[in-house]
């Protein structure tokens, strides 16, 4: 797959406990992005954060949160990301979504290594 040099970065900020059809929302988003043929997705778990409710979510022993911040990042062409958001938008009960310009410097996969045990 080729990506344009002038790509975009989609960031979806949600909570770790957010679900969609009984599955973690971040997992559902990544699997859906793969089904839609987007270039790639990464989930980042935050150690601390707050959102629209201004409630602090943190991973400290004295204040252990079960709802840590999650950021799903997806890079592709802006039009594809906008179309993707149109298909998944209803699954987001709350959160924040941004799309930023991103310059794609490198996007390639490693060639599969030959089977070491084959003779």
C-alpha beads as a LAMMPS data file, in Angstrom:
LAMMPS data file: protein, C-alpha beads

119 atoms
118 bonds

1 atom types
1 bond types

-500.0 500.0 xlo xhi
-500.0 500.0 ylo yhi
-500.0 500.0 zlo zhi

Masses

1 110.0

Atoms # bond

1 1 1 0.000 0.000 0.000
2 1 1 1.241 3.478 -0.809
3 1 1 0.602 6.511 1.354
4 1 1 0.727 10.068 0.065
5 1 1 3.586 12.149 1.460
6 1 1 0.970 14.640 2.652
7 1 1 -1.052 12.313 4.883
8 1 1 -3.091 12.877 7.998
9 1 1 -3.040 11.610 11.572
10 1 1 -6.332 10.703 13.208
11 1 1 -6.287 10.654 17.006
12 1 1 -9.182 9.289 19.004
13 1 1 -9.035 10.028 22.749
14 1 1 -11.228 7.682 24.792
15 1 1 -11.222 5.880 28.129
16 1 1 -9.880 2.408 28.767
17 1 1 -13.246 1.227 30.093
18 1 1 -15.206 2.408 27.020
19 1 1 -16.932 -0.494 25.285
20 1 1 -18.766 -1.125 22.033
21 1 1 -20.896 -4.270 21.702
22 1 1 -19.165 -5.715 24.780
23 1 1 -15.648 -5.301 23.344
24 1 1 -13.103 -2.658 24.388
25 1 1 -13.786 0.332 22.136
26 1 1 -10.100 0.827 21.254
27 1 1 -9.871 -2.796 20.105
28 1 1 -13.029 -2.492 18.029
29 1 1 -11.696 0.697 16.376
30 1 1 -8.359 -0.917 15.433
31 1 1 -10.020 -4.024 14.021
32 1 1 -12.470 -1.872 12.063
33 1 1 -9.594 0.264 10.707
34 1 1 -7.901 -2.910 9.481
35 1 1 -11.135 -4.102 7.847
36 1 1 -11.461 -0.720 6.120
37 1 1 -7.942 -1.080 4.689
38 1 1 -6.389 1.867 6.508
39 1 1 -2.587 2.047 6.560
40 1 1 -2.068 1.294 10.252
41 1 1 -3.213 1.948 13.792
42 1 1 -1.585 2.141 17.203
43 1 1 -3.172 2.234 20.661
44 1 1 -1.376 4.204 23.368
45 1 1 -2.329 3.865 27.033
46 1 1 -1.867 7.020 29.071
47 1 1 -0.543 7.159 32.611
48 1 1 -2.550 10.227 33.499
49 1 1 -5.054 12.587 31.925
50 1 1 -8.409 14.320 32.084
51 1 1 -11.119 15.152 29.600
52 1 1 -14.334 17.107 29.284
53 1 1 -15.481 16.107 32.793
54 1 1 -12.166 17.368 34.291
55 1 1 -11.917 14.142 36.310
56 1 1 -8.294 13.005 36.750
57 1 1 -7.513 9.480 35.554
58 1 1 -4.193 8.183 36.833
59 1 1 -2.254 4.983 37.452
60 1 1 -1.079 5.635 40.995
61 1 1 -1.393 3.027 43.712
62 1 1 -3.158 5.380 46.097
63 1 1 -5.617 6.376 43.369
64 1 1 -5.841 3.417 41.034
65 1 1 -8.040 4.191 38.045
66 1 1 -9.717 1.525 35.974
67 1 1 -10.385 4.070 33.237
68 1 1 -6.965 5.235 32.053
69 1 1 -6.732 7.466 28.975
70 1 1 -6.423 5.678 25.626
71 1 1 -5.340 7.267 22.347
72 1 1 -5.907 5.443 19.066
73 1 1 -3.687 6.842 16.315
74 1 1 -4.268 6.088 12.640
75 1 1 -2.287 7.502 9.702
76 1 1 -3.645 7.572 6.152
77 1 1 -4.952 10.015 3.552
78 1 1 -7.287 12.630 5.036
79 1 1 -10.247 11.588 2.892
80 1 1 -9.961 7.971 4.023
81 1 1 -9.769 9.036 7.684
82 1 1 -12.816 11.281 7.335
83 1 1 -14.769 8.441 5.691
84 1 1 -13.655 6.110 8.493
85 1 1 -14.890 8.526 11.166
86 1 1 -18.243 8.742 9.375
87 1 1 -18.600 4.964 9.746
88 1 1 -17.539 4.692 13.410
89 1 1 -18.740 8.005 14.851
90 1 1 -21.876 6.517 16.411
91 1 1 -19.727 4.102 18.461
92 1 1 -18.138 7.019 20.335
93 1 1 -20.412 7.970 23.218
94 1 1 -17.839 10.512 24.424
95 1 1 -14.233 11.433 23.787
96 1 1 -12.234 13.690 21.502
97 1 1 -11.241 13.194 17.868
98 1 1 -8.627 15.212 15.988
99 1 1 -7.204 15.046 12.480
100 1 1 -3.841 16.670 11.853
101 1 1 -1.639 17.017 8.816
102 1 1 1.220 14.520 8.829
103 1 1 4.208 14.245 6.525
104 1 1 4.824 10.576 5.768
105 1 1 8.580 9.994 5.585
106 1 1 8.560 6.220 5.450
107 1 1 5.931 3.522 5.169
108 1 1 7.053 0.031 4.253
109 1 1 6.933 -3.461 5.608
110 1 1 9.844 -5.777 6.069
111 1 1 10.072 -8.516 3.464
112 1 1 9.057 -11.856 4.943
113 1 1 12.079 -13.815 6.063
114 1 1 12.562 -17.225 4.487
115 1 1 11.713 -20.162 6.736
116 1 1 14.929 -21.030 8.573
117 1 1 13.929 -24.691 9.010
118 1 1 13.008 -25.375 5.361
119 1 1 15.490 -27.364 3.328

Bonds

1 1 1 2
2 1 2 3
3 1 3 4
4 1 4 5
5 1 5 6
6 1 6 7
7 1 7 8
8 1 8 9
9 1 9 10
10 1 10 11
11 1 11 12
12 1 12 13
13 1 13 14
14 1 14 15
15 1 15 16
16 1 16 17
17 1 17 18
18 1 18 19
19 1 19 20
20 1 20 21
21 1 21 22
22 1 22 23
23 1 23 24
24 1 24 25
25 1 25 26
26 1 26 27
27 1 27 28
28 1 28 29
29 1 29 30
30 1 30 31
31 1 31 32
32 1 32 33
33 1 33 34
34 1 34 35
35 1 35 36
36 1 36 37
37 1 37 38
38 1 38 39
39 1 39 40
40 1 40 41
41 1 41 42
42 1 42 43
43 1 43 44
44 1 44 45
45 1 45 46
46 1 46 47
47 1 47 48
48 1 48 49
49 1 49 50
50 1 50 51
51 1 51 52
52 1 52 53
53 1 53 54
54 1 54 55
55 1 55 56
56 1 56 57
57 1 57 58
58 1 58 59
59 1 59 60
60 1 60 61
61 1 61 62
62 1 62 63
63 1 63 64
64 1 64 65
65 1 65 66
66 1 66 67
67 1 67 68
68 1 68 69
69 1 69 70
70 1 70 71
71 1 71 72
72 1 72 73
73 1 73 74
74 1 74 75
75 1 75 76
76 1 76 77
77 1 77 78
78 1 78 79
79 1 79 80
80 1 80 81
81 1 81 82
82 1 82 83
83 1 83 84
84 1 84 85
85 1 85 86
86 1 86 87
87 1 87 88
88 1 88 89
89 1 89 90
90 1 90 91
91 1 91 92
92 1 92 93
93 1 93 94
94 1 94 95
95 1 95 96
96 1 96 97
97 1 97 98
98 1 98 99
99 1 99 100
100 1 100 101
101 1 101 102
102 1 102 103
103 1 103 104
104 1 104 105
105 1 105 106
106 1 106 107
107 1 107 108
108 1 108 109
109 1 109 110
110 1 110 111
111 1 111 112
112 1 112 113
113 1 113 114
114 1 114 115
115 1 115 116
116 1 116 117
117 1 117 118
118 1 118 119
